[in-house]
Amino acid sequence: MATAKGTHIERTANEPRDSSLHDLIIKSINQISPVIRIIQLSIPPPTTSSRSIQYLPGQWLDLYHPPFTPNQKPGGFTITSSPSPSSPQNTTIELAIQSSPSNPPAAYLWQDPPTSLLNTPVKVRIGGSFVFPPPSPSFPVKKVVFVAGGVGINPLMSMLSFISQDPALANHLDVRVLYGFKDPGLPEHLSHVLFLGRIVGLFASSKLKGKVELFITQSKSTDNNNLTELKVGGASVPVNRRRIELGDVKEVLGEDIQDSVVYICGVPAMTDELAEGLISLPPKGLGIDSKRVLYEKWW
């Protein structure tokens, strides 16, 4: 199952895409680690000749950068911000861009100095079907389990933010997050893992009900080997020194297994393994309705 490669356009050829191309402006760039930049794109107000840009939590965008050419191949970047549940007009879109010199659109957004990109234009088109709420709303949902591997946290960050901004959703849902990532090295670097502080903050501030659990792989520092919990913004987060397994998802589902929905985003091997285990009938798997298991792979 995990064999697809190629360009962003080739990998997403069968995904839904908006028909409109929107002009946005690079508003701010914040480099949060040696390999990740957070970029805010400003959305101009709609005019009589242009549509308002709309997106769902979890979607991505095709991004075209200057110089715009007829045969230009766009980059694909997941939107990490959330559309406002209460306002039809969004003013910014946030992206988390990983350094990738071999990917021209990513390399463009990693120019130095980053200030040279401020107030410059890009063109975007919204796409993707990995979204929250689930596209099949005919079943009840009491619990949402988000499973992320590495930068697979990006679309899930958008979904978590969306839930936290809607009191009706946030009060109703039990939210669980299983977040796996490579050991960043020194213990003090763990608190700078992509969106970790933001996610923990949503639970610590009671904007979300539930729990976050971390899974750290590929140990780089013996200082982290015996770590069982991590302090993030004053909150304690459980830590496991291994990859996420099917049993971990089963445990957080608990007795709510038939009233839950699971979102998985990570490398293809991890995503395929967990999705297959959740959907397959017992004793091989958990036998969850496939409509309740949504996943997307990052390459």
LUMZALUM-133920 format. One record per residue: residue in one letter; x, y, z of N, C-alpha, C, O in turn. Coordinates in steps of 0.05 Angstrom, whole numbers, plus 5000, padded with zeros to 4 digits. Example, Ala and Ser with C-alpha at 12.3 -4.5 7.8 and 13.67 -1.06 7.14 Angstrom:
A526448865156524649105156526449345156528549345169 S525749555142527349795143525850015157526850235161 
This chain:
M501649765000500050005000501750255000500950464989 A504150245012505750485016507850524995510150555001 T506950524969508950544948508750794931510550854916 A506650954934506251194918508351404924509051454947 K509451514902511451734905510551944885508251994881 G512552074873511952274853511552544865512052594888 T510552734848510053004857507453024873505852844873 H507153254886504753304901502253284883500253164891 I502453394859500153384841499453094833497153024831 E501552934829501152654821499852494844498052334840 R500852544869499952394892497052464899495552304910 T496252704892493552804900491652834876489652974878 A492352694855490752724830487852654834486052774820 N487252474851484452384856483052524879480852464886 E484452714891483252864913481653104903482253214882 P479553184918477953414910479653674912481253704930 R479153854894480554114893478554334888476754304872 D478954564901477354794895478054894867480354864858 S476055004853476555104826478055374825479155454805 S477955514848479055784848481955794857482855644875 L483455974845486256034853486156304867485156494856 H487356314891487156554908489856684911491956544913 D489956944911492357094915492657164945490957304956 L494857064957495357124985498057264988499657264969 I498557375011501057515017502457395040501257335061 I505157355038506657255061506857465082508057675078 K505657415105505357615126507557595147508657805155 S508257355155510357315175511657045172510456855162 I514157025181515756775180517156745207518556925216 N516656525220517956465246519256195245517955995242 Q521956195246523455945245523555835274524955935291 I522055615279521855505306523855285311524155205334 S525255185291527254985295529155005271528555145252 P531354855271533154855248531854765222532854815200 V529554625224528354505199525454585195524254495175 I524254745212521454825209521055125210522155255228 R519655225191518755505191515755525192514355375177 I514655685210511755745210511255995194512356205200 I509555975174509056195156506056265157504356095155 Q505556525161502856625161502356765134503856945125 L500156685121499356805095496856975100494956885112 S496957225091494757405095492757375072493457355049 I490157365080488057335060486757605055485557715074 P486957715031485657975026482557945027481557725023 P481158155034478258145034477158075006478358164986 P475057925004473957854977472858104963471958294976 T473058104937471958324921469658224904468957984905 T468558404889466258324872467058114850465457974840 S469658114844470657924823472157684835473057514819 S472357664861473757434873472157314896470657444910 R472457044898470956894919472556904945475056924945 S471056894967472356864993473656594995472456394986 I476056575007477356315010476156165033475956265055 Q475455915028474255745049475855485050476655375029 Y476155375074477455115077476454975102475255095119 L476854715102476054545125478454465141480654445130 P478154415167480454325183481654065172480253875168 G484254075166485653835156486353865126487953695116 Q485254055112485854075084488654185078489954295096 W489554155054492154265045491654465023489454515014 L493854575013493654754990495854704970498054634978 D495254754945497254774924498355064926496755254927 L500955084927502155354929503955404906505855254900 Y503455634892505155724870506555974879505456154893 H509155994872510756224881511856374857512056264835 P512656624860513856774838516556644830517956524846 P517256674805515756794783513656594773514256354768 F511156674772508956504764509156434734509356614717 T509256184727509456094699507155904692506155774710 P506455874667504155704659504555414667502555284673 N506955314666507455024671508554974699509654754704 Q508355164716509455144743508054914759505654894759 K509654754772508654544790508454644818510454734829 P506054634831505854744857506954564879507254324874 G507554674902508154514925505554454940503654604938 G505554244955503254174971503954215001505754085011 F502454375015502954435043500354425059498354545051 T500454285081498054265098497554515113499354645123 I495054595115494254825130494154745160492754555167 T495654895177495754825205493955015222493554955246 S493055225210491155395224488355275222487955075207 S486455395236483655295235481855505225482055745232 P479855435208477855625200476155695225475755525242 S475255935227473656015250470855895248469455925228 P469955755269467255645269465055855269462755805260 S465756095278463656305281463756525260461956685259 S465856525243466156735223466556615196468256435193 P465056705175465456595148467956695134468756585114 Q469056915145471357035132473956985148474257095170 N475756835136478456785149480357005140480157105117 T482157085157484057305150486857205146488457335132 T487556975157490256865153490156555150488256425159 I492156455138492656165136495456115146497356245138 E495755905163498355835174499355575161497855395157 L501955575155503255335144505755275161507055465171 A506455025164508954945176510554815154509954595144 I512754955146514354865123516954735132518554865146 Q517354485125519754345131521854405110521254415086 S524354445119526554495100526854255081527154035090 S526854315055527154105035528454225010526954294992 P531054245009532454374987531754254960531954394939 S531053994959530453864933527553914924526853844902 N525954044941523154114934523054414928523154574947 P522854494902522954774895521054964911521955174920 P518554894914516755074929517655104959517555324970 A518554884971519454904999522055065000522455225018 A523855014981526355164980525855454977527255624988 Y523855534961523155814957522355934984523256164990 L520855795000519855895025522055885047521655975069 W524255755040526555745059528855925050531155885059 Q528256125034530356315026531356465050529956505070 D533856545049535056715069535956975057536856985034 P535557205071534157215097531157185093530057255072 P529657075113526757045109525357305105523157305094 T526457525115525157785111524857865082523158025075 S526457735064526257805036523557705024522757785003 L522257515038519757405029517257555039515057525029 L517657725060515357855072514058045052515358185037 N511358045053509658215036509858135006509158304989 T510757895000510857804973508557614967507457494986 P507657594942505257434936505757134932507957054924 V503756984937503556704929500756654919498856804926 K500356444904497756364895497156084906498855914906 V494656044916494055784928491255684919489555834911 R491055424920488555284914488055084936489854924943 I485655084948485054904970484254624960482954604940 G485154414974484454144967484553954990485454025012 G483753704985483953495004481353405016479453555019 S481253145024478853025035479252925063477352815076 F481652955074482252875102481453105120483053275126 V478953105129477853335142476253265167475353035171 F475953465184474253445208472153665205472853895197 P469553615211468453355220468553145199468953205175 P468152895207468152675187466152725165464052835170 P466752645140464952685118462352525119460452585105 S462352315137459852165140458652225168459352095188 P456952425169455952525195453652365207452352445226 S453052135195450651985202451051815227449051685236 F453451805238453851645262454751815286455952025282 P454051725310454851885334457851865340459051665335 V458952085350461752085357462052205385461252425391 K463052035403463552125431466552185436467252345452 K468252045421471152065425472552095398471751965378 V474552265397476252295373479152235381480152355400 V480352055367483151975372484852075349484351995326 F486752235354488652345334491352205337492552215359 V492252075316494851935317496652065296496052075272 A498952175306500752325288503552215290504552135311 G504852195267507652135265509252365253508752425229 G511052485267512652705257510852935247509053025261 V511553045223509953275213507153195205505653365195 G506452945209503652865206501853005226499352985225 I503053135245501453295265500153535251498253645262 N501053615228500153865216497053885212495854065222 P495853695197492953715194491453675220489253785223 L492553515238491253465263491253715281489453755297 M493353875278493454135293491154305285489854435302 S490554315259488254475249485654365261483954525269 M485354105262482853985273482554035302480454105312 L484754005317484754055346483954345352482354395370 S485054525337484454805342481554865336480155005350 F480454735315477654775307475854685330473954825337 I476354445340474754345362474854525386472754585399 S477254625393477554795416476055055414475455185434 Q475655145389474255405385471255385384469855585383 D470255135385467355095384466454975411466754725415 P465355125429464655025456462854785455463154605472 A461054775436459154545435460754285429460254085441 L462654305410464354075404466154005427466353775435 A467554205437469554165458468354045483469653875496 N465954125490464754015515463653735510463353585530 H463053665486461853405480463853185475463452955483 L466153255463468053055454470252995475471353175488 D470952735477473352645491475552625470475252465451 V477652785472479752805452482252675462483252745484 R483452495447485952365454487952415431487252395408 V490452475439492552525419494852335425495952335447 L495652175406498052005407499952125387499452115362 Y502152235397504052395380506752265381508052265402 G507652155358510252025356512152195340511452315320 F514752205348516752355334519552255341519852115361 K521452315324524252245329525352405352524752635356 D527052275367528452405390529952655379531752625362 P529352895389530753135380533453165393534853365386 G534252985410536853005423536753085452535852935469 L537753325457537853415485535053435497533153505483 P534753375523532153385536530753645533528253655530 E532253865534530954135532529754185504528154365501 H530654025484529554065457526753935454525353985435 L526053755472523553615470521153805471519153765458 S521454015487519254205490518854375464516854525462 H520754365445520554515420519554345397519554435374 V518654105403517553935382515054075369513554205383 L514754045343512754185328509954175341508853955343 F508954395348506254435359505754305386503454305395 L507754185398507254045423506254245445504254185458 G507554475448506654665467503854765462502254795481 R503254805437500554905430498354695437496254765448 I498954445430497054235435496554195465494354185475 V498754165480498554135509497154365522495554335541 G497654605511496254845522493254835519491854935536 L492254715497489354695493488054515514485854575524 F489454305523488454135544488754265571486954255588 A491154385576491654505602489754735608489154785631 S488954875587487155105591484155015590482355185591 S483654755589480954635589479454715564476954695563 K480854795542479454835517478854575503477054555486 L480254365511479754095502479553905526481053945545 K477853705524477753495545479053245535478453145513 G480953135550482252895542485152875551485752955573 K486852775533489552715542491452705518490652625496 V493952775522496152755502498152555512498752545536 E499052385494501152185501503352195479502652205456 L505852195488508052215469509551955465509651785483 F510551915441512151675434514651775420514551885398 I516951725432519551825422521151585411521551395425 T522051605386523551395373526351485366527051725367 Q528051295358530751345348532351525367533051755362 S532951405390534251555412536951665403538551525392 K537251925409539852065403541352125429543752185428 S539952115452541152205477540352015499537951955503 T542351905513541751725536540251875558539051755575 D540352145557538952305578535952265575534552305595 N534952195552532052165548531151875551528651825550 N532951685554532151405554530251325576528551155572 N530551445599528951375622526651565627525351565648 L526151745608524151945610521351815609520751685589 T519751865629517051755629514851975628512551915622 E515652215633513852445629515452695623517752715630 L514152885610515453125601513753365611511253365609 K515053565622513753805630513553995606515654075595 V511154065599510754255577508954475587506554435592 G510054715590508454945600507154895627505054995632 G508554735644507454685670505754435672505154345694 A505054315649503454075649505153825645507153845630 S504453605657505953355654504653185632502253135632 V506353095613505452935590506852665591509252655592 P505352445590506552175590508352135565507652225543 V510551995570512551945548513051645546513451515566 N513051535522513751265516516151265498516351425479 R518151085503520551075487520250855466521850665465 R518350885448517850695427515950815407514851035411 R515450675385513550765365510650705374510150545392 I508750845361505950795367505050525355505650465332 E503650375371502750115362499650095363498350265376 L498549895350495649865349494549845378492349945383 G495949705396494949675423494649945437492949975455 D496250145430496050405442493450545434492050665450 V492750515408490150625399487850485411485850605419 K488050215413485950055426485450145455483250165464 E487650195469487450275497486050535500484350565518 V486650735484485350995487482450995477480851155486 L481850815458479050785450477350665472475150755476 G478450475487477050365510474350255502474050125481 E472350305519469650195514468150365493465950285485 D469350585485467950765465468650695437468350855419 I469650445432470750385406468750415383469550495361 Q466150365388464150395367462850675366461150725350 D463750845384462751125384464951325380464851555388 S467151225368469551395364470151425334469151275317 V471851615329473051645302476051685306476851825325 V477551565289480551575291481651705266481051635243 Y483351905271484852045249487751965252488951995273 I488951875229491751795229493151955207492251965185 C495452065214497152195194500052155201500952225222 G501552045182504351985186505651865162504451885140 V507951745165509351625143507651385133506051275149 P507851315107506051105096506050845112503850735116 A508350745120508450485133506850485159505350305165 M507250695175505750715200502750745196501150615209 T502050925177499250975172497850725162495650665171 D499050585143497850345132497450135154495350005156 E499550095170499449885191497249945211495749755218 L497050185220494950245240492150245229490350135241 A491850355205489250355192488250075187485950005192 E489949905177489249625171488549485197486549335198 G490049525218489449405244486849485256485449325268 L486149735252483649845263481249735248479149675260 I481449705222479149635205478849325203476549235202 S481049175203480848885200479248755222479248855245 L477848545215476148405234477848255255480148175249 P476848215279478248065300478647775290476947685274 P480647625298482647715319484947875307486647975323 K485147905281487348055269487248345276489348475282 G484848465276484548755281482348805301481348635315 L481449065301479449145320476649155308474649175323 G476449135282473849115269472149375270469749365271 I473549605269472149865269471049915241472449855221 D468750035239467550115213469550295199470550485211 S470150245174472150395159471350695157473150855153 K468850765159468051045159469051195183469151435183 R469751045204470651165229473751185230474851275250 V475051095209478051105209478851265184478551175162 L479951505189480751685168483751725169484851755191 Y485051715146487951745147489051885122487751895101 E491451995126492852125104495852075109496752065132 K497252035087500151975089501752225081501052375063 W504052255094505952465084508452315075509252115086 W509652435054511952295041514452455044516552375035 
